Amino acid sequence: MENILLTDNGHLRLADFGLSRRLERGGRAFTICGTIQYMAPEVLSGGPYNHAADWWSLGILLFSLVTGKFPVPPEPDHCCMLRKVRGFPYEMPLSFSPPFALLITELLCKTPSRRLRTLDRFKRQTFFYGTTFDLTLLQRQPVEVILELRERPDRAAKARRGLTLSLQPLKGFDYDSLLSPPATPDTQLDVDTQTHTVAPLPGPAHLLQPAQEKGPRREVFV
């Protein structure tokens, strides 16, 4: 997540493509590289894998941005992580809106051929209904919240600690753990799936009411 940067206008930029490679249509890769929490099961197993693995990583990123936690706790090596990914009782908080739950379910499908893996299908998800994907329009307006933090360093510092009341960050959101995940099971991220609501956003992006701590959960990752 530390490779997702912000421009002066608050727009996203991706960085650090040192280990990336371009796969031609139908191409396959076998290299095990990357951040272990984001690796698809076919990558953890040593391949072969294709671009569908990147869509899995996107699903992990979206889950982490909303909950502040990884859906699968990190393990110290690839073999242990593969067993955890394959055998983990994949569950998702009921506080996710149905459109967002469907998006995550399709991205985190353990079978690559059934996974959401095309941009056209991604754009047609219910979660993005009414959202423009026009790059010119998306880059035209600055992101006011980001600019506010940039112009007010005191608020930016508080936001990093989760104390900016005006932005209503997720209570208990562990920014440091996501940026620098633990290396051993003894210090793994807590997989408590309880989430809290934030200020409503336009469209279907907002969360529903939080689920009860011990209530039923929606199963995902088929």
C-alpha positions in Angstrom: 0.0 0.0 0.0 3.0 2.3 0.5 3.4 2.2 -3.3 0.2 4.1 -3.8 1.1 7.8 -4.0 -0.9 11.1 -4.2 -0.3 14.0 -6.6 -0.6 17.6 -5.5 -4.3 17.5 -6.6 -4.9 14.4 -4.5 -5.1 11.9 -7.3 -3.6 8.5 -7.1 -0.3 7.4 -8.8 1.2 3.9 -8.6 4.9 3.5 -8.1 7.7 0.9 -7.7 7.3 -1.4 -10.7 10.8 -2.9 -10.3 9.5 -6.5 -10.1 6.7 -6.1 -12.7 6.6 -7.7 -16.1 4.4 -7.5 -19.1 2.6 -10.7 -20.1 1.4 -11.2 -23.7 -2.1 -12.5 -24.2 -2.1 -16.1 -23.1 1.3 -15.7 -21.4 2.1 -17.3 -18.0 4.5 -16.6 -15.2 6.1 -18.7 -12.5 8.0 -16.3 -10.3 7.0 -15.9 -6.7 7.5 -12.3 -5.9 5.6 -9.4 -4.2 4.0 -8.7 -0.9 2.8 -12.0 0.6 -0.6 -10.7 1.9 -1.5 -9.6 -1.7 -0.5 -12.8 -3.5 -3.1 -14.9 -5.2 -3.1 -18.6 -4.4 -1.7 -19.5 -7.9 1.2 -17.2 -7.3 1.9 -18.6 -3.8 2.0 -22.1 -5.4 4.6 -21.1 -7.9 2.4 -20.8 -10.9 1.6 -20.9 -13.7 -0.4 -17.7 -13.3 -1.5 -14.8 -15.5 -2.9 -11.3 -15.1 -5.8 -12.7 -13.1 -3.5 -12.7 -10.1 -3.4 -8.9 -10.2 -7.2 -8.7 -9.9 -6.9 -10.9 -6.7 -4.4 -8.3 -5.3 -6.8 -5.5 -6.1 -9.5 -7.4 -4.1 -7.2 -7.6 -1.1 -6.4 -3.9 -1.4 -10.0 -2.9 -1.5 -10.9 -5.2 1.5 -8.0 -3.6 3.5 -9.0 -0.1 2.6 -12.5 -0.6 3.9 -11.8 -2.7 7.0 -8.3 -1.7 8.0 -7.3 -5.4 8.0 -6.3 -8.1 5.6 -8.8 -10.8 5.0 -6.1 -13.5 5.6 -3.5 -12.9 8.3 0.1 -12.9 7.1 2.4 -15.9 7.5 6.2 -16.0 7.6 6.6 -17.9 4.3 4.9 -18.7 1.1 4.1 -22.3 1.9 2.3 -21.4 5.2 0.5 -18.5 3.5 -0.7 -20.8 0.7 -2.2 -23.3 3.2 -3.9 -20.4 5.0 -5.3 -18.9 1.8 -6.6 -22.3 0.6 -8.1 -23.4 4.0 -9.1 -20.1 5.5 -12.9 -19.9 6.2 -13.3 -16.8 4.0 -15.8 -14.5 5.6 -16.7 -10.9 5.1 -18.5 -8.5 7.5 -22.2 -8.1 6.9 -21.6 -4.4 7.2 -20.4 -4.4 3.6 -23.0 -3.1 1.2 -24.3 -5.9 -1.1 -22.7 -4.3 -4.2 -19.3 -4.0 -2.5 -19.6 -7.6 -1.1 -20.3 -8.9 -4.7 -17.3 -7.0 -6.0 -15.0 -8.4 -3.4 -16.4 -11.9 -3.9 -15.7 -11.9 -7.6 -12.2 -10.4 -7.2 -11.2 -12.9 -4.4 -12.3 -16.0 -6.2 -9.7 -18.8 -5.7 -10.3 -20.2 -9.2 -8.5 -17.8 -11.6 -10.7 -18.7 -14.6 -13.8 -17.7 -12.6 -12.3 -14.6 -11.1 -13.3 -11.0 -12.2 -10.4 -10.4 -14.5 -11.4 -7.9 -17.2 -11.7 -4.1 -17.0 -15.0 -4.2 -18.8 -16.6 -6.6 -16.3 -15.0 -4.5 -13.5 -16.7 -1.3 -14.8 -20.1 -3.0 -15.1 -20.2 -4.0 -11.4 -23.2 -2.7 -9.5 -20.9 -1.0 -7.0 -19.7 1.5 -9.7 -23.2 2.3 -11.0 -23.3 6.0 -11.9 -19.5 6.3 -11.7 -17.6 7.7 -14.6 -14.4 6.1 -15.8 -13.5 8.9 -18.1 -9.9 9.7 -17.3 -10.2 13.4 -18.4 -13.1 14.0 -16.0 -11.5 12.0 -13.2 -8.4 14.2 -13.3 -10.2 17.5 -13.7 -11.3 18.2 -10.2 -8.9 18.0 -7.2 -9.7 15.8 -4.2 -10.7 18.4 -1.6 -10.0 16.2 1.4 -6.5 15.5 0.3 -5.8 19.1 -0.4 -7.1 20.0 3.1 -4.6 17.7 4.7 -1.8 19.0 2.5 -2.5 22.6 3.4 -3.0 21.8 7.1 -0.1 19.7 8.3 -1.6 19.6 11.8 -4.7 17.8 10.5 -2.5 15.5 8.3 -0.6 14.4 11.4 -3.9 13.8 13.3 -5.3 11.9 10.3 -2.3 9.5 10.4 -3.1 8.8 14.0 -6.8 8.4 13.3 -7.8 11.6 15.3 -9.3 13.9 12.6 -12.9 14.2 13.7 -14.0 16.1 10.6 -13.0 13.2 8.4 -14.5 10.6 10.7 -11.9 7.8 10.0 -12.6 4.2 10.8 -12.3 3.6 14.5 -9.5 1.2 15.2 -8.1 1.4 11.6 -4.5 0.3 11.9 -2.6 2.3 9.3 0.9 1.3 10.5 0.1 -2.4 10.4 -1.1 -2.2 6.8 1.9 -0.2 5.7 4.5 -2.4 7.6 2.8 -5.8 8.2 4.2 -8.1 10.8 6.7 -10.8 9.7 5.7 -13.5 12.2 2.5 -15.2 13.3 3.0 -13.9 16.8 2.4 -10.4 15.7 -0.2 -11.0 13.0 -3.0 -8.6 12.3 -6.1 -9.3 14.2 -8.8 -10.8 11.9 -11.6 -9.3 13.8 -14.1 -8.5 11.0 -16.1 -5.9 12.9 -16.2 -2.6 11.0 -17.6 0.9 11.7 -19.4 3.2 9.5 -17.9 6.4 8.1 -19.6 9.6 6.8 -21.8 8.6 3.8 -20.3 9.1 0.4 -22.3 9.6 -2.9 -23.4 6.5 -4.6 -23.1 2.9 -3.3 -19.7 3.3 -1.7 -20.9 3.7 1.8 -21.1 0.9 4.4 -24.3 -0.4 5.9 -24.8 -0.5 9.6 -22.1 -2.5 11.5 -22.8 -6.1 12.1 -23.1 -7.5 15.6 -19.8 -8.8 17.0 -20.9 -12.4 17.2 -23.6 -12.3 14.5 -23.6 -14.3 11.3 -21.2 -13.4 8.5 -21.4 -13.6 4.8 -19.1 -16.2 3.2 -17.0 -15.2 0.3 -14.1 -16.4 -1.9 -15.6 -19.3 -3.9 
